[in-house]
Amino acid sequence: MASAEFNRQELVIQFWSQLQSFLDARRHAALDAGLDTAGYELLLALKAFPKDVDPNISTVGKNLMLQHRVTAKVVKRLSRQGLLSTHRGRHDRRCLAMRLTSKGQRLLDRLARKSIAALATDGVPLARSLRRLRPRPHALRGRANWRRPRLTARA
């Protein structure tokens, strides 16, 4: 039993290491494109918001787990680079809302293409590690806390 648990921990460490390697390569690609890590992650966070939402410094900062003042500095820097624009929020005029500019969108598209190309090679061992970690349904059934999901609605 202890050997199986140790093997599982090794798999987790292997997966984590491969994932960090991939993410580091993406951060370096962003640096080569003139973005620091915080700027790259902020642009990605902006891209993730739905079109009908006005992301502001507070919401983006919370998503990135950054302090408000740090987020504001990154926004100012990216705005100066022409990668995002700021405007007053539609629903709350006190908030400074943001959106990607076409230049910021093109940069993210270019970095995404590089990420997809890197996944063609780096993604294979990453996916293999993830498959090895994923529990099999038959393995879960013997556990005391495993429950088959209910399909009926409760009244």
C-alpha positions as CSV (number, residue, x, y, z in Angstrom):
1,M,0.0,0.0,0.0
2,A,2.8,2.4,0.9
3,S,4.6,1.7,-2.4
4,A,1.4,2.5,-4.4
5,E,1.0,5.8,-2.5
6,F,4.7,6.6,-3.1
7,N,4.3,5.9,-6.8
8,R,1.3,8.1,-7.0
9,Q,3.2,10.9,-5.3
10,E,6.0,10.5,-7.9
11,L,3.4,10.8,-10.7
12,V,2.0,14.0,-9.1
13,I,5.6,15.4,-8.9
14,Q,6.3,14.4,-12.5
15,F,3.1,16.0,-13.8
16,W,3.7,19.2,-11.8
17,S,7.3,19.4,-13.1
18,Q,6.1,19.0,-16.7
19,L,3.4,21.5,-16.3
20,Q,5.8,24.0,-14.7
21,S,8.2,23.5,-17.6
22,F,5.5,24.2,-20.1
23,L,4.3,27.3,-18.2
24,D,7.9,28.6,-17.9
25,A,8.3,28.2,-21.6
26,R,5.2,30.3,-22.2
27,R,6.4,33.0,-19.7
28,H,9.7,33.1,-21.6
29,A,7.8,33.5,-24.9
30,A,5.9,36.4,-23.3
31,L,9.2,38.0,-22.2
32,D,10.6,37.7,-25.7
33,A,7.5,39.5,-26.9
34,G,8.1,42.3,-24.5
35,L,5.7,41.3,-21.7
36,D,6.5,40.5,-18.1
37,T,4.7,37.6,-16.4
38,A,2.2,39.8,-14.6
39,G,1.4,41.6,-17.9
40,Y,0.9,38.4,-19.8
41,E,-1.3,36.9,-17.2
42,L,-3.4,40.1,-17.0
43,L,-3.9,40.1,-20.7
44,L,-5.0,36.4,-20.5
45,A,-7.3,37.2,-17.7
46,L,-8.9,40.0,-19.7
47,K,-9.4,37.7,-22.7
48,A,-11.2,35.2,-20.4
49,F,-13.9,37.7,-19.4
50,P,-17.2,37.5,-21.4
51,K,-17.8,40.3,-23.9
52,D,-20.7,41.7,-21.9
53,V,-18.7,42.1,-18.7
54,D,-16.6,45.2,-18.0
55,P,-13.6,43.8,-16.1
56,N,-12.1,46.4,-13.7
57,I,-8.9,46.6,-11.7
58,S,-10.5,45.0,-8.7
59,T,-12.0,42.0,-10.4
60,V,-8.9,41.3,-12.5
61,G,-6.6,41.7,-9.5
62,K,-8.7,39.2,-7.5
63,N,-8.6,36.7,-10.3
64,L,-4.8,37.0,-10.5
65,M,-4.4,37.2,-6.7
66,L,-2.7,40.6,-7.0
67,Q,-3.0,43.6,-4.7
68,H,-5.0,46.5,-6.2
69,R,-2.0,48.8,-6.4
70,V,0.1,46.2,-8.2
71,T,-2.7,45.5,-10.7
72,A,-3.1,49.2,-11.3
73,K,0.6,49.5,-12.1
74,V,0.4,46.6,-14.6
75,V,-2.7,48.1,-16.2
76,K,-0.9,51.5,-16.6
77,R,2.1,49.8,-18.1
78,L,0.1,47.8,-20.6
79,S,-2.0,50.8,-21.5
80,R,1.1,52.8,-22.3
81,Q,2.2,49.9,-24.5
82,G,-1.1,50.1,-26.3
83,L,-2.1,46.5,-25.4
84,L,-5.2,47.5,-23.5
85,S,-7.5,50.5,-23.2
86,T,-9.2,51.8,-20.1
87,H,-12.6,53.5,-19.8
88,R,-15.2,54.3,-17.2
89,G,-17.4,51.3,-16.3
90,R,-20.8,51.1,-17.9
91,H,-22.6,50.1,-14.7
92,D,-20.4,51.9,-12.2
93,R,-18.7,55.0,-13.5
94,R,-16.4,55.1,-10.5
95,C,-14.6,51.9,-11.8
96,L,-11.9,51.9,-14.4
97,A,-12.8,49.2,-16.8
98,M,-10.4,47.6,-19.3
99,R,-10.5,45.9,-22.7
100,L,-7.9,44.4,-25.0
101,T,-6.8,46.6,-28.0
102,S,-6.4,45.0,-31.4
103,K,-2.6,45.2,-30.8
104,G,-3.0,43.3,-27.5
105,Q,-5.3,40.7,-29.2
106,R,-2.7,40.2,-32.0
107,L,0.0,39.7,-29.4
108,L,-2.1,37.1,-27.5
109,D,-2.9,35.3,-30.7
110,R,0.8,35.1,-31.6
111,L,1.6,33.7,-28.2
112,A,-1.3,31.3,-28.4
113,R,0.0,29.9,-31.7
114,K,3.4,29.4,-30.0
115,S,1.7,27.6,-27.1
116,I,-0.2,25.3,-29.4
117,A,3.0,24.5,-31.3
118,A,4.8,23.8,-28.0
119,L,1.9,21.5,-27.0
120,A,2.5,19.4,-30.1
121,T,5.8,18.2,-28.6
122,D,5.7,19.1,-24.8
123,G,2.0,18.2,-24.5
124,V,2.5,14.5,-25.1
125,P,4.4,13.6,-21.9
126,L,2.1,16.1,-20.0
127,A,-1.0,14.3,-21.3
128,R,0.5,10.9,-20.5
129,S,1.2,12.0,-16.9
130,L,-2.3,13.3,-16.5
131,R,-3.8,10.1,-17.9
132,R,-1.7,8.1,-15.4
133,L,-3.0,10.3,-12.5
134,R,-6.6,10.2,-13.4
135,P,-8.5,7.7,-11.2
136,R,-10.3,4.9,-13.0
137,P,-14.1,4.7,-12.2
138,H,-13.7,1.1,-11.1
139,A,-11.0,2.1,-8.7
140,L,-13.3,4.6,-7.0
141,R,-16.2,2.2,-6.4
142,G,-14.4,0.4,-3.6
143,R,-14.0,3.6,-1.6
144,A,-16.4,4.4,1.3
145,N,-16.9,8.0,0.1
146,W,-17.7,7.1,-3.5
147,R,-21.4,7.7,-4.5
148,R,-23.1,7.3,-7.8
149,P,-24.6,10.7,-8.8
150,R,-28.4,11.0,-8.5
151,L,-30.2,11.8,-11.7
152,T,-33.6,12.5,-10.1
153,A,-34.7,16.0,-9.1
154,R,-35.4,16.6,-5.5
155,A,-38.8,18.0,-4.5
